[in-house]
Amino acid sequence: MKRKASEIIAFQGERGAFSEEATRKLLGQEVAVLPCQRFEDIFRAVKNGAASGAIVPIENTLAGSVHENYDHLLQFELPIVAETSVRIVHNLIAPKGVRFSKIKRIFSHPVALNQCLDFFAANPQTERISFYDTAGSVKMVIEEGLTDAAAIASSVAAEIYGAHILRRSIESDRQNFTRFFLVRTPEFARRRPTTAGAATQWKTSLVFSTHNTPGALFRALSAFALRDLNLMKIESRPLRGKPWEYLFYLDFLGRADSPVALNALNHLREVADFLRVLGCYPKGA
Amino acid sequence: MKRKASEIIAFQGERGAFSEEATRKLLGQEVAVLPCQRFEDIFRAVKNGAASGAIVPIENTLAGSVHENYDHLLQFELPIVAETSVRIVHNLIAPKGVRFSKIKRIFSHPVALNQCLDFFAANPQTERISFYDTAGSVKMVIEEGLTDAAAIASSVAAEIYGAHILRRSIESDRQNFTRFFLVRTPEFARRRPTTAGAATQWKTSLVFSTHNTPGALFRALSAFALRDLNLMKIESRPLRGKPWEYLFYLDFLGRADSPVALNALNHLREVADFLRVLGCYPKGA
């Protein structure tokens, strides 16, 4: 799925973030990237044409869903055209020439620090210090030329900032994956429909709300269950302006334009107050 | 539902946090409180006997669920014995004697600042500054004796720190409520069962996981739908150690010990890999 070099993909975080790893995995090494500060910024960059796509982390197998991004998928209406997942490998990274025995302070995002508790238990001589970003902590340690400090981040971050990996894969739990979506403009998705590809398995993502009546969610899910369409994920978010009512985000296995999915979507429309398909894309590895 | 004065209730945040308002609403003005830094600490305080209960924010109608607390409910096994909800009213609070026209800097938690965007648009002379806590920002402004600064927090915080409310209810969206659980030790819940009370409506909260097979969630929900038990909320969280599988947290309207609920729970047990009832409690207003 290589694109030409004129592509610019927006992602949240500094160069070398796990989102950049996901970008390379989906679109190859040659693609240009646009690092942004906030998640909202990456959607806005696509909307206003500064980027041709954005890489959106949507869930992590330890931390759960990135709920804010579900809200942005609804608000910005940028279709999902691909998914991938990246194993989160945390590395201890220091300026070249700094030896492990010299490390007294270790900087990283608090979530990353918390995912390396076994390493910290085994190395009580080191102090954990929270930083705003994993890759950003590598950048800082290198730019400041610290000789008693290291950062925890991806191997890509070490490469980008010319740093040295002191210890590889120091995360406590190897079952640590983040799933990412690639979103595009509706025009791009129309011009190059994902369903023109030759994938063997597809996923469809959608969002709906139900009438606030007993059994409403059950009836909504029956649209899929009665047709043997397999749900992969369901997530709820509050419905703004209607306290204690919810939007449901759902992924099912199947092509949105297959006869059985079209029937399921029609059935869901009958029982839902609101329904929007967010995208149909080849199932990631 | 007043308790005697020897009660100590743990909550997260500084004195005057919205959690304290929820505590007073459920247990009256005389109850002693134990402010804690992190959510985990309030569960631990009950577990180790430092507190006789904890007030747990579980969802907000704008921001969504407090997912971390779902994880703690599972891990600490403290039963839910009551719920309440508090309308989040943000007030502009300054030291006594400081006039509105003097305010240049406004401190609060970033979520609170973001919920007052209309106020900031109407008052461009003020600068927003992120702080770790709403009530904590009042405490700081008072302790430092700042004369050009204010904080955004609850009216209870203004009272506790002897501060002055310059503007009331500056939140942009009035549909801003947070729902709280009161959790106790299992011993306390056994000694004083909630179901001994005379409430007319009850809720039951539970958590389950399903086999990873097509239609599993649908079959699980059928245990409730086929018995006309009304689901109020469903929330998913990642299942640790099983990437891309989920735990489901569910609230239904009904007493856990009613015949129909017992049948539903038995039915759910047949189709679930794991099931635990987290509590049964009178439905909040």
Interface residues (C-beta under 8 A of the other chain):
Chain A: E59 N60 T61 L62 A63 G64 S65 H67 D173 Q175 F177 R179 P214 G215 L217 F218 R219 L221 S222 F224 A225 D228 L229 N230 L231 M232 K233 I234 E235 S236 R237 P238 R240 G241 K242 P243 W244 Y246
Chain B: E59 N60 T61 L62 A63 G64 S65 H67 D173 Q175 F177 R179 P214 G215 L217 F218 R219 L221 S222 F224 A225 D228 L229 N230 L231 M232 K233 I234 E235 S236 R237 P238 R240 G241 K242 P243 W244 Y246
